[in-house]
């Protein structure tokens, strides 16, 4: 299997990263493979103590993820034509054709389209590194004249970008706050630094004056068009450090 993985990876022009997870009691190894700059969820390869190998292609895997999974399976078959490769259950032999590879990818596009078209509320989906937060009305509002295919492709591009484009940003600290009325909410603590704010209900902006508690919807409304703040999806944003002469007006 290691030889097959290496053979498949060598077929790609893009660089492939291997992320290791701690194997559980039934596993010998648990690895996630991602294509630099393109993967959303990667593919998960698990070597079981029984000798079986499982390759999982997540429900919102990117095109490159699907291609890598099929290349690995084809490489395995080339190394030993007697190897049995099943799809889903022990009765279904995997179809490794190019047509089926495309169908597997289209199925994942359909998954994203269904989240946008059929979902009526906010949902977060897990990437291999960061979550991506979908709200159909928000996506459609950003592209009001687009068709569903364009919404789907844009969502996939944004999902990949949020995994790869913000390595230089520190995650903003999280605070679990209970208000005097007993309501609880999650806030992110914002100072004048370069930060990545994961999903939250409020932002606490620190200055040399009293910290200011701002509702996230108000924060997004007031920072729209601000060159230092970039909204990543429905619920998350990144912020760059500002010159001090701009930080005071921003706080105000």
Backbone bond lengths (Angstrom), bond angles and torsions (degrees), N, CA, C in turn:
res aa  C-N    CA-C-N  psi(-1)  N-CA   C-N-CA  omega(-1)  CA-C   N-CA-C  phi
1 X - - - 1.459 - - 1.531 110.67 -
2 X 1.331 117.90 -42.01 1.464 120.97 179.44 1.522 110.35 -59.53
3 X 1.322 116.64 -40.37 1.463 120.97 178.93 1.521 110.46 -64.78
4 X 1.337 116.23 -40.30 1.465 120.57 179.97 1.528 110.99 -65.94
5 X 1.321 116.46 -41.60 1.468 120.17 178.31 1.523 109.92 -62.30
6 X 1.332 117.23 -46.20 1.464 120.92 179.59 1.522 111.19 -61.23
7 X 1.331 115.78 -40.09 1.462 120.27 179.45 1.523 110.88 -64.33
8 X 1.324 116.51 -42.46 1.456 120.78 179.97 1.531 111.06 -66.25
9 X 1.316 116.55 -44.02 1.468 120.82 -179.27 1.523 110.78 -62.12
10 X 1.324 116.81 -37.23 1.463 120.36 -179.36 1.523 112.38 -67.34
11 X 1.340 117.57 -17.01 1.456 120.87 178.96 1.523 112.80 -78.65
12 X 1.330 117.25 -11.55 1.458 121.02 -175.77 1.519 110.74 -98.22
13 X 1.333 115.20 138.84 1.456 119.63 172.89 1.523 110.20 -73.57
14 X 1.341 116.66 -33.08 1.458 120.91 -179.64 1.530 110.29 -75.49
15 X 1.321 115.28 150.89 1.458 120.52 179.63 1.525 110.22 -78.26
16 X 1.317 116.03 135.51 1.467 122.35 179.89 1.526 108.91 -107.23
17 X 1.315 116.49 131.84 1.461 121.68 175.45 1.523 110.16 -105.09
18 X 1.310 115.37 145.53 1.466 121.78 175.73 1.523 108.98 -111.50
19 X 1.332 116.44 121.05 1.457 122.52 179.18 1.529 108.40 -107.99
20 X 1.314 117.14 120.78 1.462 121.26 -176.15 1.523 111.22 -93.90
21 X 1.333 114.92 135.76 1.462 121.71 174.31 1.534 108.39 -114.03
22 X 1.316 115.84 157.74 1.460 120.29 179.21 1.520 109.01 -70.91
23 X 1.345 118.36 120.61 1.475 119.49 179.95 1.524 111.39 -68.02
24 X 1.339 115.59 148.68 1.460 118.72 177.39 1.530 109.88 -86.63
25 X 1.328 117.42 -169.55 1.458 121.70 -173.50 1.524 113.40 -65.43
26 X 1.352 117.26 -21.76 1.459 120.81 -177.91 1.529 112.58 -99.78
27 X 1.326 116.74 -0.68 1.465 120.24 -172.81 1.531 112.13 -114.35
28 X 1.331 114.03 149.88 1.460 120.51 170.41 1.521 110.95 -96.39
29 X 1.325 115.89 -31.98 1.463 120.39 180.00 1.524 108.88 -155.54
30 X 1.334 114.66 149.54 1.466 121.34 179.21 1.540 107.25 -142.68
31 X 1.322 115.89 107.34 1.461 121.51 -175.47 1.530 110.62 -124.12
32 X 1.323 116.16 144.41 1.454 121.87 170.23 1.526 108.03 -114.26
33 X 1.329 115.78 128.99 1.461 121.24 179.40 1.519 109.14 -106.83
34 X 1.344 116.20 131.95 1.460 121.25 -178.44 1.519 109.27 -131.79
35 X 1.341 115.45 147.10 1.449 122.16 178.23 1.527 108.50 -95.94
36 X 1.313 116.81 122.42 1.458 121.03 -173.79 1.521 111.99 -56.06
37 X 1.323 115.31 127.60 1.448 122.00 176.21 1.500 115.48 82.05
38 X 1.336 119.08 -9.86 1.460 121.06 -171.91 1.529 114.57 -126.18
39 X 1.317 117.83 -30.91 1.466 119.82 -174.77 1.527 111.80 -68.91
40 X 1.313 115.61 145.89 1.457 122.64 172.14 1.528 110.15 -102.48
41 X 1.326 116.02 -54.61 1.459 120.69 -178.89 1.527 112.95 -119.79
42 X 1.333 117.34 -10.06 1.456 120.83 -179.06 1.519 111.29 70.76
43 X 1.331 116.05 -170.65 1.467 121.36 172.22 1.520 107.89 -124.98
44 X 1.285 115.66 146.15 1.463 122.07 -176.16 1.523 109.68 -107.51
45 X 1.330 116.45 122.91 1.467 121.97 179.44 1.529 108.26 -114.66
46 X 1.332 115.69 121.85 1.465 121.56 -176.52 1.522 108.95 -121.96
47 X 1.321 116.25 126.13 1.459 122.49 174.51 1.524 107.73 -101.25
48 X 1.343 116.12 115.76 1.453 121.33 -177.69 1.525 111.03 -88.78
49 X 1.319 116.41 156.05 1.465 121.25 179.07 1.519 111.75 -65.96
50 X 1.318 117.04 -19.45 1.463 121.42 177.08 1.523 112.09 -74.39
51 X 1.330 117.04 -11.24 1.452 121.16 -177.70 1.516 113.44 100.71
52 X 1.329 116.66 -13.43 1.465 120.11 177.75 1.530 110.23 -75.44
53 X 1.325 114.80 151.05 1.455 121.74 176.22 1.527 108.22 -121.30
54 X 1.322 116.23 132.37 1.467 121.54 178.57 1.518 109.30 -115.66
55 X 1.317 115.89 131.23 1.463 121.39 172.49 1.516 107.79 -115.00
56 X 1.328 116.13 121.07 1.458 121.61 -179.57 1.525 109.51 -108.08
57 X 1.333 115.03 129.35 1.465 121.41 175.03 1.524 106.63 -108.26
58 X 1.338 118.81 106.50 1.464 121.45 -174.24 1.532 113.41 -58.70
59 X 1.318 115.16 163.84 1.471 121.10 -171.94 1.522 113.27 -69.01
60 X 1.346 117.68 -19.03 1.467 120.86 178.10 1.531 110.36 -123.65
61 X 1.327 115.30 34.02 1.462 119.78 177.72 1.522 109.87 -65.27
62 X 1.337 115.82 149.10 1.461 121.47 -179.90 1.526 110.28 -82.01
63 X 1.339 115.30 171.40 1.473 120.28 -179.38 1.520 111.04 -57.32
64 X 1.326 117.27 -43.98 1.455 120.10 -179.88 1.515 113.02 -64.97
65 X 1.326 116.89 -34.08 1.466 120.69 177.17 1.529 110.38 -61.94
66 X 1.340 115.42 -47.05 1.463 120.49 179.96 1.526 110.54 -62.26
67 X 1.333 116.79 -43.60 1.459 120.86 -179.47 1.522 111.41 -61.74
68 X 1.325 117.09 -41.40 1.464 120.53 179.50 1.521 110.99 -64.15
69 X 1.329 117.63 -42.71 1.466 120.96 179.20 1.523 110.68 -59.65
70 X 1.333 117.69 -45.45 1.462 120.59 -179.23 1.522 111.13 -68.01
71 X 1.322 117.81 -37.10 1.464 119.55 178.72 1.527 111.44 -64.95
72 X 1.327 116.60 -38.40 1.468 119.66 177.53 1.526 109.96 -63.90
73 X 1.316 116.97 -45.67 1.467 120.60 -178.73 1.530 111.21 -64.02
74 X 1.327 116.64 -39.73 1.472 119.44 178.40 1.527 110.49 -66.88
75 X 1.339 116.54 -37.74 1.466 119.91 178.51 1.526 111.00 -64.56
76 X 1.333 116.24 -38.99 1.473 120.33 176.71 1.516 110.03 -60.35
77 X 1.319 115.68 -44.77 1.469 120.51 -178.02 1.519 111.15 -66.15
78 X 1.329 117.89 -35.98 1.452 121.17 178.27 1.524 111.65 -67.06
79 X 1.315 116.38 -35.55 1.469 120.20 -179.63 1.520 112.10 -72.61
80 X 1.327 116.51 -32.37 1.470 120.45 179.79 1.525 108.50 -151.27
81 X 1.321 116.57 101.53 1.465 120.35 -176.19 1.523 112.80 -67.58
82 X 1.326 117.96 -13.27 1.463 121.23 179.73 1.536 112.85 -86.04
83 X 1.313 116.90 -6.95 1.463 119.86 178.26 1.526 109.42 -66.21
84 X 1.321 116.06 134.33 1.469 121.04 177.45 1.527 109.01 -95.67
85 X 1.334 116.59 125.75 1.457 122.10 179.55 1.522 107.84 -118.16
86 X 1.316 115.55 119.50 1.467 120.97 -176.16 1.527 110.40 -108.10
87 X 1.317 113.97 155.44 1.458 120.97 179.82 1.526 109.33 -119.51
88 X 1.321 116.17 100.43 1.466 120.69 174.51 1.514 114.80 89.19
89 X 1.328 117.95 -44.83 1.464 120.56 -179.83 1.523 109.00 -147.70
90 X 1.335 114.88 173.48 1.465 120.14 -175.17 1.517 113.48 -76.04
91 X 1.321 118.50 -1.15 1.461 121.60 -178.29 1.529 113.02 -105.91
92 X 1.328 116.76 -8.26 1.465 120.04 -174.62 1.527 110.36 -113.77
93 X 1.328 115.85 111.52 1.458 120.37 177.04 1.524 108.91 -74.48
94 X 1.311 116.72 133.12 1.462 121.21 -177.34 1.521 111.40 -65.91
95 X 1.316 115.39 136.55 1.459 123.09 175.18 1.522 107.54 -93.13
96 X 1.327 117.27 110.55 1.462 121.81 -175.38 1.529 112.44 -98.73
97 X 1.323 116.94 17.58 1.459 120.56 -179.12 1.522 110.93 -70.86
98 X 1.332 115.84 159.58 1.457 120.34 177.37 1.522 111.35 -64.53
99 X 1.338 116.43 -35.26 1.469 119.89 178.37 1.523 110.96 -61.65
100 X 1.329 116.87 -42.13 1.461 119.34 179.86 1.525 111.02 -71.00
101 X 1.319 117.40 -33.70 1.472 120.37 175.54 1.524 110.43 -58.11
102 X 1.334 116.37 -44.34 1.463 120.90 178.51 1.526 110.30 -64.74
103 X 1.347 116.55 -40.61 1.461 120.00 179.33 1.527 111.38 -62.63
104 X 1.330 116.49 -40.06 1.461 120.54 178.56 1.526 110.27 -62.10
105 X 1.321 116.66 -40.27 1.473 120.54 176.39 1.524 111.17 -66.41
106 X 1.331 117.35 -45.65 1.466 120.52 179.83 1.529 110.99 -59.90
107 X 1.327 115.62 -34.99 1.469 118.98 177.97 1.524 110.29 -61.54
108 X 1.314 116.66 -37.40 1.460 120.08 179.06 1.531 111.69 -73.55
109 X 1.314 116.96 -33.99 1.460 118.99 171.24 1.526 110.70 -61.35
110 X 1.326 115.85 -40.35 1.471 120.01 177.40 1.524 110.66 -62.00
111 X 1.335 116.75 -37.39 1.465 119.74 179.00 1.533 110.60 -60.67
112 X 1.328 116.48 -44.29 1.459 120.04 178.85 1.528 110.59 -67.12
113 X 1.319 116.67 -42.45 1.458 120.46 179.53 1.520 110.96 -60.65
114 X 1.325 116.61 -39.92 1.467 120.34 179.48 1.520 111.72 -66.12
115 X 1.329 117.03 -35.71 1.461 120.09 176.78 1.526 110.59 -63.45
116 X 1.327 115.59 -38.37 1.465 120.04 -178.25 1.531 110.80 -77.77
117 X 1.330 116.92 -41.14 1.456 120.90 -173.12 1.526 113.66 -84.76
118 X 1.330 117.04 -34.08 1.468 120.45 -171.57 1.521 113.60 -106.21
119 X 1.328 116.77 -14.35 1.458 121.05 -179.57 1.523 109.14 -79.98
120 X 1.325 117.81 138.30 1.464 119.17 178.88 1.521 112.75 -115.59
121 X 1.333 116.27 13.26 1.464 119.43 178.50 1.525 109.07 -151.59
122 X 1.310 116.03 177.69 1.461 122.90 -178.07 1.522 110.86 -72.25
123 X 1.341 116.00 137.27 1.465 120.48 176.69 1.523 108.79 -141.12
124 X 1.329 116.61 140.80 1.458 121.68 175.39 1.518 109.73 -106.01
125 X 1.326 116.85 135.86 1.465 121.31 177.85 1.528 108.26 -119.50
126 X 1.310 116.56 147.81 1.465 121.78 -174.51 1.516 111.56 -88.87
127 X 1.336 116.58 128.59 1.449 122.27 167.53 1.519 108.51 -96.11
128 X 1.334 116.73 179.59 1.456 118.03 -179.02 1.529 111.15 -69.41
129 X 1.349 116.97 -20.89 1.466 120.39 179.92 1.527 112.19 -122.17
130 X 1.315 118.01 -49.36 1.465 122.61 -176.48 1.522 110.94 -127.14
131 X 1.322 114.86 156.84 1.456 119.35 173.33 1.526 110.35 -76.83
132 X 1.327 114.91 159.87 1.460 121.97 174.27 1.526 106.35 -128.09
133 X 1.322 116.38 129.48 1.469 120.39 -172.70 1.522 111.41 -109.68
134 X 1.318 114.18 120.52 1.460 122.65 -173.96 1.524 109.61 -106.70
135 X 1.319 114.94 135.01 1.461 121.96 168.58 1.521 105.49 -138.46
136 X 1.335 117.96 111.10 1.469 119.95 -174.36 1.523 113.94 -50.38
137 X 1.318 117.73 -44.56 1.463 119.96 -178.25 1.526 110.91 -63.22
138 X 1.342 116.77 -35.55 1.468 120.19 179.55 1.526 110.33 -67.93
139 X 1.334 117.23 -46.57 1.467 121.05 -179.62 1.523 110.24 -61.49
140 X 1.327 116.41 -45.77 1.465 120.06 -179.91 1.521 111.18 -66.96
141 X 1.336 116.60 -34.69 1.455 120.38 178.54 1.515 112.89 -66.44
142 X 1.346 116.19 -32.20 1.466 120.35 178.40 1.528 111.46 -72.03
143 X 1.339 116.69 -26.44 1.467 122.24 -178.31 1.530 108.63 -133.96
144 X 1.312 118.26 66.39 1.471 121.02 -171.60 1.521 114.68 -63.63
145 X 1.340 117.27 -26.28 1.458 120.11 -177.13 1.526 113.03 -98.67
146 X 1.339 117.00 5.91 1.460 121.14 -177.24 1.521 110.82 -84.33
147 X 1.329 115.14 165.56 1.459 119.70 173.85 1.533 108.70 -101.14
148 X 1.346 117.84 169.37 1.471 120.27 -175.72 1.524 113.80 -55.41
149 X 1.333 118.36 -34.43 1.464 120.26 179.91 1.525 110.25 -63.44
150 X 1.330 116.30 -42.32 1.471 119.86 179.76 1.524 111.11 -66.06
151 X 1.333 117.62 -39.67 1.464 120.51 175.92 1.524 110.38 -58.62
152 X 1.332 114.95 -44.49 1.464 120.11 -177.27 1.528 111.10 -63.71
153 X 1.331 117.15 -47.52 1.463 120.48 -178.09 1.528 110.91 -66.39
154 X 1.342 117.08 -39.06 1.466 119.95 177.85 1.521 110.51 -64.20
155 X 1.339 117.10 -41.14 1.463 120.46 178.12 1.523 110.49 -61.77
156 X 1.337 117.58 -41.51 1.459 120.60 178.17 1.528 111.11 -63.72
157 X 1.333 116.74 -42.70 1.468 119.89 178.79 1.530 110.46 -61.58
158 X 1.327 116.53 -43.55 1.471 120.44 -179.94 1.530 110.76 -67.16
159 X 1.331 116.79 -36.71 1.463 121.42 178.73 1.528 109.81 -62.03
160 X 1.335 117.10 -44.09 1.464 120.33 178.01 1.525 110.92 -67.70
161 X 1.333 116.65 -42.27 1.467 120.26 -177.07 1.521 111.53 -60.46
162 X 1.321 117.34 -38.50 1.462 120.36 -177.07 1.529 111.46 -69.93
163 X 1.340 116.76 -18.71 1.466 120.34 175.65 1.527 111.79 -80.80
164 X 1.341 117.76 -30.47 1.457 121.15 -165.06 1.531 115.89 -116.13
165 X 1.321 118.26 -27.38 1.462 119.78 -164.67 1.528 115.90 -91.24
166 X 1.331 117.80 -0.12 1.470 118.27 -170.93 1.526 112.31 -131.31
167 X 1.333 115.97 35.80 1.465 120.37 -179.82 1.528 111.81 -63.57
168 X 1.331 117.55 -26.91 1.458 120.12 -177.26 1.513 114.21 -81.83
169 X 1.326 117.57 2.60 1.458 122.03 -177.88 1.526 110.79 -102.63
170 X 1.327 115.64 132.65 1.464 120.61 174.11 1.530 109.01 -81.67
171 X 1.323 115.97 141.02 1.462 118.94 176.41 1.523 109.25 -67.48
172 X 1.318 116.90 129.94 1.461 120.78 177.94 1.523 109.78 -67.51
173 X 1.322 115.86 140.15 1.464 120.82 -178.04 1.525 111.00 -60.38
174 X 1.295 114.40 144.46 1.465 122.03 -179.99 1.524 109.34 -100.59
175 X 1.332 115.24 141.23 1.463 120.78 175.15 1.527 108.84 -129.75
176 X 1.321 116.32 129.03 1.459 121.60 173.68 1.529 107.20 -94.37
177 X 1.316 116.70 113.15 1.463 122.00 -170.87 1.524 110.52 -115.57
178 X 1.312 115.17 136.79 1.461 121.74 173.13 1.521 108.40 -109.78
179 X 1.327 116.13 118.93 1.469 121.60 -179.20 1.526 109.94 -74.72
180 X 1.346 118.20 162.89 1.474 121.13 178.45 1.525 113.60 -55.40
181 X 1.349 117.17 -29.17 1.467 119.12 179.51 1.527 112.81 -82.68
182 X 1.336 116.29 2.76 1.455 120.65 177.33 1.521 114.44 94.49
183 X 1.318 117.98 -12.31 1.466 120.76 178.04 1.523 110.51 -67.34
184 X 1.322 115.51 139.83 1.457 121.15 -179.83 1.527 109.83 -111.38
185 X 1.332 115.87 145.06 1.455 119.50 178.19 1.525 109.63 -153.38
186 X 1.330 114.67 162.85 1.464 122.28 177.82 1.521 108.50 -101.51
187 X 1.329 115.95 132.14 1.461 121.36 177.68 1.527 109.49 -124.55
188 X 1.320 115.67 155.80 1.463 121.72 172.40 1.524 108.56 -112.03
189 X 1.331 116.14 138.16 1.456 122.17 -174.80 1.526 109.56 -92.97
190 X 1.325 115.97 115.39 1.446 121.95 -171.62 1.522 111.05 -112.56
191 X 1.337 116.03 118.07 1.462 122.21 169.51 1.527 106.88 -116.06
192 X 1.321 116.52 -179.02 1.459 118.92 -177.90 1.525 109.94 -80.32
193 X 1.325 114.48 78.26 1.455 120.14 179.03 1.526 109.37 -144.95
194 X 1.301 116.19 -178.71 1.468 122.90 -179.39 1.519 107.72 -93.64
195 X 1.326 117.30 107.58 1.451 119.17 -171.13 1.521 113.90 -138.96
196 X 1.325 113.97 157.12 1.465 124.27 177.76 1.524 106.50 -114.32
197 X 1.336 116.30 115.89 1.467 121.15 -179.51 1.520 109.71 -98.18
198 X 1.329 114.80 111.96 1.463 118.72 173.56 1.526 108.80 -74.39
199 X 1.338 115.32 177.83 1.456 120.84 -172.25 1.529 111.29 -54.66
200 X 1.331 115.11 137.10 1.455 120.89 -179.77 1.519 108.80 -157.60
201 X 1.333 115.27 166.51 1.467 120.12 176.44 1.533 111.64 -97.72
202 X 1.333 115.88 -24.80 1.464 120.21 -178.63 1.527 109.95 -144.93
203 X 1.336 115.03 161.61 1.456 122.42 175.77 1.527 108.03 -121.56
204 X 1.334 116.45 133.41 1.462 121.34 174.72 1.526 107.29 -103.06
205 X 1.340 116.22 111.43 1.466 121.37 -177.59 1.522 108.81 -95.43
206 X 1.334 115.47 117.90 1.460 120.98 -178.53 1.527 110.27 -95.83
207 X 1.334 114.69 138.16 1.459 122.61 178.37 1.526 105.65 -144.78
208 X 1.326 118.90 -173.41 1.458 119.31 176.30 1.524 111.49 -78.49
209 X 1.350 114.35 -0.53 1.454 119.24 173.68 1.531 108.82 -105.43
210 X 1.312 116.99 -163.74 1.457 120.85 -178.60 1.530 110.35 -65.25
211 X 1.338 118.38 134.48 1.469 119.54 175.89 1.525 110.74 -55.96
212 X 1.328 114.94 142.66 1.460 120.36 -176.97 1.521 109.59 -111.07
213 X 1.337 116.00 125.47 1.463 122.10 -179.66 1.524 108.62 -96.29
214 X 1.337 115.87 120.44 1.462 120.95 -174.87 1.524 109.39 -125.44
215 X 1.338 115.83 132.49 1.456 120.65 174.73 1.525 109.56 -63.66
216 X 1.344 118.15 142.13 1.460 121.08 -173.37 1.526 111.79 -62.10
217 X 1.337 117.97 -36.16 1.464 119.80 178.74 1.529 110.85 -65.47
218 X 1.337 116.15 -39.53 1.463 119.95 176.64 1.524 110.40 -66.30
219 X 1.329 116.22 -39.30 1.458 120.84 178.65 1.527 110.50 -59.93
220 X 1.338 116.62 -46.68 1.460 119.69 179.78 1.526 111.13 -64.64
221 X 1.321 116.75 -38.97 1.467 120.21 -179.61 1.529 111.12 -64.22
222 X 1.334 116.67 -42.15 1.464 120.45 -175.21 1.527 113.46 -81.57
223 X 1.323 117.01 -16.11 1.467 118.99 179.73 1.524 111.86 -105.19
224 X 1.313 117.69 5.01 1.463 120.00 177.36 1.525 109.54 -60.55
225 X 1.317 116.18 125.01 1.459 121.03 -177.54 1.512 114.58 87.49
226 X 1.334 117.68 -6.11 1.464 121.03 178.27 1.534 109.17 -72.15
227 X 1.330 117.23 125.09 1.467 120.08 -174.11 1.519 113.35 -70.08
228 X 1.331 117.60 -14.24 1.463 120.49 -179.63 1.533 112.78 -93.06
229 X 1.323 116.99 -14.23 1.464 121.46 -176.71 1.518 109.06 -115.94
230 X 1.332 116.52 128.63 1.460 120.64 177.26 1.521 109.13 -124.27
231 X 1.314 115.79 119.13 1.463 120.37 175.49 1.523 108.08 -77.82
232 X 1.338 116.81 126.66 1.454 121.46 -174.44 1.522 112.68 -91.34
233 X 1.314 116.26 -35.25 1.461 121.58 -179.84 1.523 107.13 -157.91
234 X 1.304 117.59 -156.60 1.458 119.02 -177.44 1.524 112.27 -64.13
235 X 1.342 118.46 -32.09 1.459 120.13 -166.68 1.520 115.02 -127.25
236 X 1.335 119.91 -1.10 1.453 121.66 -173.61 1.529 111.06 -129.52
237 X 1.345 115.02 156.83 1.465 119.57 179.01 1.522 110.14 -152.51
238 X 1.335 115.13 164.32 1.467 121.29 169.42 1.520 107.48 -120.86
239 X 1.339 115.54 154.04 1.456 120.90 179.52 1.522 108.59 -137.10
240 X 1.320 116.19 137.31 1.466 122.26 177.27 1.520 110.08 -97.53
241 X 1.323 115.42 154.47 1.464 120.12 178.13 1.517 110.22 -63.39
242 X 1.325 115.82 138.17 1.459 121.80 -178.63 1.528 110.48 -104.74
243 X 1.349 117.28 153.35 1.474 119.30 167.77 1.522 108.73 -59.62
244 X 1.317 116.48 146.51 1.464 120.19 -175.27 1.526 112.44 -57.70
245 X 1.344 116.87 -33.25 1.460 119.18 -179.04 1.527 112.23 -70.59
246 X 1.345 116.66 -14.32 1.467 120.11 176.75 1.527 111.77 -100.69
247 X 1.334 116.69 -20.44 1.466 120.30 -178.66 1.529 111.86 -67.97
248 X 1.341 116.67 -38.84 1.469 120.30 179.58 1.531 111.36 -63.00
249 X 1.344 120.24 -49.76 1.468 119.24 176.77 1.521 112.46 -62.28
250 X 1.324 116.26 -34.66 1.465 119.71 178.26 1.524 109.83 -62.76
251 X 1.329 117.31 -44.36 1.462 121.33 178.34 1.527 110.45 -61.51
252 X 1.307 117.00 -42.89 1.462 121.37 -177.83 1.528 110.61 -67.33
